[in-house]
Amino acid sequence: MIIRGGIVYDPANGIFGEEIDLCIDRGRIVEDAKGEEIDAHDLLVMAGGVDAHSHIAGAKVNAGRIMRPDDARLGMEQATAVCRPSTGYTVPNCYAIGYRYAHLGYTTAFEAATPILESRHTHEELEEIPIIDKGALTLFGSNWEVMQCVRENDLKKLAAYVAWGLRASKGYGVKIVNPGGGEAWGFGANVKGIYDPVPNFDVTPAEIMKSLAQVNESLRLPHSIHVHFNNLGKPGNYTTAIESLDLFKDIKPSRMRQVVHVAHMQFSAYGGTSWKDFKSEAPAIADYFNKNHFCTMDIGQILFGSATTMTADAPLEYGNAHLLHTKWSNHDIELEESSGVVPLVYLRKNPVNAIQWAIGMELALLTKDPWNVILTTDHPNGSPFVNYPEVVSLLMSKVKRQEELSNIHELASKRTTLTGIEREMDWCDIAIMTRAAPAKILGLEDKGHLGVGADADVAVYDLRPEEVDPSTQHDLVKKALAVAKYTIKGGVLASRDGEIMAAPVGRTFWVDASVAKEDEERMMEDLKEKFDRYYSIKLSNYMVQDAYVPNPVVIKAGALPVEEVAP
Ligand SMILES: [Zn+2]
């Protein structure tokens, strides 16, 4: 296949809006090819989008579906010769997730949180999502074995557990959510800050986070630790965010990437002491990211309208349910985590929601280097991913932001700096934030760019970047990004003008890290005891078998001595 004449934005390869023919053979970008030609003359061309943080598969997504029969009716589409039926808006069914990412020109999405115990379910759903490539981040932040290793200050045993946990869950990276809080929630409590000890374990969230970061680097995992901070969603929590970030300053990355990725930073950039004096501290956070390059973030933009919040931060969801007087699902995951689901609606005239909206914008616009701040809505916590074009058009247009500011609660102008921000992103910034940077942050070498050898994941949009001014014609930007002219996934034309043309099967990335045998043996002794005494299932039934990941990409990683990365 040859994609002819497009205006290509491929910032990872230093290409900023040049007319280039892209050649594809056997699922890869190549120097030269023959075959089907796609006419992309003068149209915007980028690599397929990469979503590094999205809740698309597993038990909590399914809990959201069960809780929201109202939502299921919102996105109904009939089956076609190629497609299975689609349902749902904030919690779409598996099929709709694949088709809708393809319509947007996205070809890769990573599930942001799966406990090991429930990973079989996560993979069952990932397998059912058509077209896109995917992976899942495994939860370690309130896990008993993790906390035991931290208490014993045995980082080698912890490395053995993380390696084993990734293999057991067929997971891609280390996710930490409200570290220690998942365990405290088993007793109806929470940890209050990063130095508040976890009940029964006598370790602090700070120790959990730092130890996992050290072990992550000693295992040379492709991705860094991926953290949802303590105190998320609470006024004044930006100090917790900065205190947490400081923990990782001296840890050496084992690969060319960050040492910590912060999930949905918008929910951790809050000032004030209560909802009454709630305000933005996004400038302080952006300033930190401008001065320090060991950390990256995704914004977790909220948009007005319906959302379904779902997180392993169970006490947060208890708080949400009581604050909003709405329905709530609560879940305990044995020795590993807790979680919750709460549907909600973000309202323009609600002062807190209006300020939250502005904070996401501030974080993206005030962080100077787009390689350090990537686009997410923390689907479906801030908004469903189908609304990414709205976020992009806002980032590219001050005019559009001012229009929205005049429609929403006035405190968004008074308690954030958004009104004074002149920056309008260009296509290069957008290509980085939605493709190149998420791929780099995840450590996916063949994604997010269009160099020779890259995966042939390409998006062509019905927009002429040399004619359209995104500042004033933001409606055209939003419309074009919502329905890609062509989405090519692994060399196959998957979506054209909003119609699914083919539904190739995506691949699932997971990481197989090796550790010293003696460390693994010591760790397995602990685990055997935990399974005998506490787990409801047997160790022999626990690991996700190969059959559940029929189309895998296994990335090998291996141990460095912990002393080399942990000062
Ligand atoms: Zn999330």
Boltz pocket constraint, residues with backbone or C-beta under 6 A from the ligand:
constraints:
  - pocket:
      binder: B
      contacts: [[A, 53], [A, 54], [A, 55], [A, 112], [A, 263], [A, 264], [A, 310], [A, 378], [A, 379], [A, 381]]
      max_distance: 6.0
